[in-house]
């Protein structure tokens, strides 16, 4: 049971890392964008990445609380 929780913890952390790298790339694209539609798409994607990071972070915090409760910490 504990190993599955720790696996989920690692999986969520990997998702956060991926979204963080994507966000960095989008920032680079945004700084180079010259057309209005490019800027709009980049900003939309940036907002989506930020929302995913927030959701994954909340999920990770809940999972860490579950792990702490099960291990008695």
Backbone torsions as a table, in degrees:
resi	resn	phi	psi	omega
1	UNK	NA	-43.8	-179.7
2	UNK	-64.6	-39.0	-178.0
3	UNK	-63.7	-34.9	178.4
4	UNK	-68.9	-35.4	176.7
5	UNK	-67.6	-40.5	178.5
6	UNK	-68.0	-35.5	176.2
7	UNK	-63.1	-44.2	177.5
8	UNK	-61.1	-39.8	177.8
9	UNK	-57.9	-47.5	179.4
10	UNK	-65.4	-40.4	180.0
11	UNK	-62.8	-43.2	179.9
12	UNK	-66.9	-40.9	177.7
13	UNK	-61.2	-39.1	177.5
14	UNK	-63.9	-39.7	177.9
15	UNK	-64.5	-41.0	178.2
16	UNK	-63.6	-43.2	178.8
17	UNK	-61.5	-42.9	178.8
18	UNK	-61.8	-47.8	-179.7
19	UNK	-63.5	-35.5	178.2
20	UNK	-65.1	-43.5	177.5
21	UNK	-64.6	-40.3	178.0
22	UNK	-62.2	-41.8	-179.8
23	UNK	-61.8	-41.4	178.3
24	UNK	-62.2	-41.8	177.7
25	UNK	-64.6	-40.3	179.2
26	UNK	-64.5	-39.6	177.2
27	UNK	-59.5	-41.4	178.9
28	UNK	-63.4	-45.1	178.2
29	UNK	-62.7	-40.0	-179.7
30	UNK	-62.0	-40.0	-179.3
31	UNK	-68.5	-22.1	179.9
32	UNK	-98.2	-8.0	-176.3
33	UNK	-69.2	136.3	-179.6
34	UNK	-117.8	-18.7	-178.0
35	UNK	-104.6	149.8	-177.1
36	UNK	-58.5	-43.9	-178.6
37	UNK	-66.8	-33.1	175.7
38	UNK	-63.9	-44.1	-179.9
39	UNK	-63.6	-44.3	-179.6
40	UNK	-62.1	-44.3	178.9
41	UNK	-64.8	-41.4	-179.7
42	UNK	-64.6	-43.5	-179.9
43	UNK	-65.3	-42.6	177.8
44	UNK	-59.5	-46.9	179.6
45	UNK	-64.7	-34.6	177.1
46	UNK	-64.9	-42.8	177.4
47	UNK	-63.6	-39.9	178.7
48	UNK	-64.7	-43.5	178.0
49	UNK	-61.0	-45.0	179.8
50	UNK	-62.0	-41.1	178.9
51	UNK	-64.6	-40.9	178.5
52	UNK	-65.3	-42.0	179.6
53	UNK	-61.7	-43.6	177.8
54	UNK	-61.6	-43.7	-179.4
55	UNK	-65.8	-44.7	178.8
56	UNK	-64.6	-38.3	178.9
57	UNK	-63.7	-43.1	177.5
58	UNK	-63.7	-41.4	178.4
59	UNK	-63.5	-41.1	179.0
60	UNK	-64.5	-41.4	178.7
61	UNK	-62.6	-42.7	177.9
62	UNK	-62.7	-42.8	179.9
63	UNK	-64.4	-41.4	179.0
64	UNK	-65.3	-34.7	175.1
65	UNK	-64.7	-41.7	177.7
66	UNK	-61.9	-44.0	179.7
67	UNK	-62.9	-44.0	-179.6
68	UNK	-63.7	-40.2	179.2
69	UNK	-66.2	-38.4	-178.4
70	UNK	-74.8	-28.7	-179.8
71	UNK	-93.3	-3.3	176.0
72	UNK	80.5	25.0	179.8
73	UNK	-93.3	NA	NA
